[in-house]
Amino acid sequence: MMEVTDSAPTTPAQPNYSVPWTLFDTWLGIGIMIVVLVGVAVAAFFIPPKLLTSGLALVLLEPIFIIPVVLILGWKHISWTYLGFKSFQWKSLAIGCGVLVIAYFIILIHNLILMAFNVQTQGDTIAKLLDKLDSPTLFFLAAAVLAPLVEETFFRGFLFSGFRQSYGWVKAMLLSSAIFAIAHFELAALIPTFILGCVLAYVFHRSNSVWPGMILHFLVNGFAIFWILVATQFNLLN
């Protein structure tokens, strides 16, 4: 006779979202970043204007977002793999592209409203900055290459992960994206940057890897700079 045994149905293992740094460490990272930014703001008064317009200052400025990560993870001897430097499924990147398209419609409406009230948009600000720089090459390096690497490591790999294990992924997404937007110090870009931060945080949550967000971040920044350069060249922004 065949023996019948009762067995509970198997369920897929839940992803492990825990990280070895605490909520206090996460907020401490924000505090360190504020101190660093204040220090940079003070130091900016002593930087020769020629250095600022060379674009080199932008290249040197972007990596400061990695300072809190280096200090805290180094102090606690934590592997950087916990920041999301791991393989991912390409499906998560495809989902991120779809969500990004929706986000762009919202950002477009936001920019049209600003333009209707003659308020300067983020594109106008970047165009003016590019006009002051001797060469756009270093700016492209800082914004399209360094920014995705450094900002995804800090804002998603460190902040979002640290908040997620204490607040849940939705609150972590909103909070880390708000800090991401404020850290760019540009009022006109506050809402678009917040929306982009939400998209990147969601992609990180789906993949638990920083690589998809870095790829999307690179595409967003690279396309934006390319478009502004073309628009400026052919006077499309006037």
C-alpha positions in Angstrom: 0.0 0.0 0.0 1.3 3.5 -0.9 1.9 5.6 2.2 0.3 9.0 2.1 2.0 11.8 4.0 0.8 15.3 4.6 3.2 17.9 3.5 2.8 21.7 3.5 3.1 23.3 0.0 6.4 24.9 -0.7 6.6 28.6 -1.0 9.3 30.6 -2.7 12.0 31.9 -0.3 11.5 35.5 0.5 14.4 37.8 -0.5 16.8 38.8 2.3 16.8 42.6 2.5 18.7 42.8 5.8 22.1 44.7 5.8 24.8 44.7 8.4 24.5 48.4 9.2 21.9 49.9 11.5 19.3 52.6 11.1 21.6 54.8 13.3 24.5 54.1 10.8 22.2 55.2 7.9 21.3 58.5 9.5 24.9 58.9 10.5 25.8 58.6 6.9 23.5 61.5 6.1 25.0 63.5 8.9 28.5 62.9 7.5 27.3 63.9 4.1 25.9 67.2 5.4 29.2 68.0 7.1 31.1 67.2 3.9 28.8 69.4 1.8 29.1 72.3 4.2 32.9 71.9 4.0 32.8 71.9 0.2 30.5 75.0 0.2 33.1 76.9 2.4 36.0 75.7 0.3 34.3 76.9 -2.9 34.9 80.5 -1.8 38.7 79.8 -2.1 38.6 78.0 -5.4 39.8 80.1 -8.4 37.0 80.8 -10.9 39.1 79.4 -13.7 39.2 76.0 -12.0 35.4 76.1 -11.6 34.8 76.8 -15.3 37.3 74.1 -16.3 34.9 71.4 -15.2 37.5 69.7 -13.1 35.8 70.9 -9.9 32.7 68.9 -10.9 34.7 65.8 -11.4 36.3 66.2 -8.0 33.0 67.1 -6.3 30.9 64.1 -7.4 32.9 61.4 -5.5 32.2 63.1 -2.1 29.0 61.1 -1.9 31.0 58.0 -1.4 32.8 59.3 1.7 30.1 58.3 4.2 30.0 54.8 2.7 33.8 54.4 2.9 33.9 55.6 6.5 31.0 53.6 7.9 31.6 50.4 6.0 35.3 50.6 6.6 34.7 51.2 10.3 32.4 48.2 10.6 34.4 46.0 8.2 31.4 45.5 6.0 31.8 44.0 2.5 30.6 46.3 -0.4 28.6 43.4 -1.8 25.9 44.4 0.7 25.5 47.6 -1.2 24.1 45.6 -4.1 27.2 44.9 -6.1 25.9 41.6 -7.3 24.4 40.0 -10.4 20.8 40.8 -11.4 18.1 39.6 -13.8 17.7 41.7 -16.9 14.0 41.6 -16.4 14.3 44.1 -13.6 16.1 46.5 -16.0 13.3 46.1 -18.5 10.7 46.9 -15.8 12.8 49.9 -14.8 12.8 51.2 -18.4 9.0 50.9 -18.5 8.5 52.7 -15.2 11.0 55.4 -16.4 8.9 56.1 -19.5 5.9 56.8 -17.2 8.0 58.9 -15.0 9.1 61.0 -18.0 5.5 61.8 -18.8 5.1 63.2 -15.3 8.3 65.1 -15.5 7.3 66.5 -18.9 4.1 67.8 -17.5 6.0 69.4 -14.6 8.4 71.1 -16.9 5.6 72.4 -19.1 3.9 73.9 -16.1 7.2 75.7 -15.1 7.6 77.0 -18.6 4.0 78.3 -18.6 4.9 80.4 -15.6 8.3 81.4 -17.1 10.1 79.5 -14.4 13.6 78.1 -15.3 13.7 74.4 -15.7 16.6 72.0 -15.0 17.5 71.9 -18.6 17.9 75.7 -18.7 20.2 75.5 -15.6 22.4 72.9 -17.2 22.5 74.8 -20.5 23.8 77.9 -18.7 26.3 75.8 -16.8 27.6 74.2 -20.0 27.9 77.7 -21.6 30.2 78.7 -18.8 32.5 75.7 -19.0 35.6 75.7 -21.2 34.8 72.1 -22.3 31.7 69.9 -21.8 33.8 66.7 -21.7 34.6 66.9 -17.9 31.0 67.8 -17.2 29.8 64.7 -19.1 32.3 62.6 -17.2 31.0 63.9 -13.9 27.3 63.8 -14.7 26.9 60.7 -16.9 29.7 58.4 -15.6 30.7 59.3 -12.0 27.2 60.4 -10.9 25.5 57.1 -11.6 28.3 55.1 -10.0 28.6 57.2 -6.8 25.0 58.3 -6.3 23.6 54.8 -6.8 26.1 53.4 -4.3 25.2 56.0 -1.7 21.5 56.8 -2.2 20.2 53.3 -3.2 22.9 50.9 -2.0 23.5 52.5 1.3 20.5 54.8 2.2 17.7 52.9 0.7 18.9 49.6 2.0 19.5 50.9 5.5 16.0 52.5 5.6 14.3 49.5 4.0 15.1 47.1 6.7 13.6 49.4 9.3 10.8 51.3 7.5 9.8 49.0 4.7 10.6 49.6 1.0 7.9 52.2 0.3 8.9 54.6 3.1 12.5 53.9 2.3 11.9 54.8 -1.4 10.2 58.0 -0.5 12.7 59.1 2.2 15.8 58.2 0.2 14.4 59.9 -2.9 13.6 63.1 -1.0 17.1 63.2 0.3 18.4 62.5 -3.2 16.4 65.4 -4.6 17.4 67.8 -1.9 21.1 66.9 -2.2 21.1 68.3 -5.8 20.4 71.8 -4.5 18.3 72.8 -7.4 14.7 73.9 -6.7 13.5 73.5 -10.3 14.8 70.0 -10.4 13.4 69.0 -7.0 10.3 67.1 -8.2 11.9 65.5 -11.3 14.9 64.3 -9.2 12.5 63.0 -6.6 10.6 61.0 -9.2 13.8 59.7 -10.7 15.0 58.7 -7.3 11.7 56.7 -6.7 12.2 54.9 -10.0 15.8 54.0 -9.2 14.9 52.9 -5.7 12.1 50.7 -7.0 14.5 49.1 -9.5 17.0 48.5 -6.8 14.2 46.9 -4.6 13.2 44.6 -7.5 16.7 43.5 -8.3 18.5 44.1 -5.0 21.4 45.2 -7.2 22.9 48.6 -7.9 23.8 47.7 -11.5 20.4 48.2 -13.1 20.0 51.6 -11.4 23.4 52.6 -12.5 22.6 51.7 -16.1 19.3 53.6 -16.1 21.0 56.6 -14.3 23.7 56.7 -17.0 21.1 56.6 -19.8 19.0 59.4 -18.2 21.9 61.7 -17.5 23.7 60.9 -20.8 20.6 61.5 -22.9 19.8 64.7 -21.1 23.3 66.2 -21.6 23.4 65.1 -25.2 20.0 66.7 -25.9 20.9 69.9 -24.1 24.2 70.1 -26.1 22.3 69.6 -29.4 19.6 72.1 -28.4 22.2 74.7 -27.4 24.1 74.2 -30.6 21.0 74.8 -32.8 19.5 77.4 -30.5 16.5 75.2 -29.7 16.2 76.4 -26.1 15.5 80.0 -27.1 
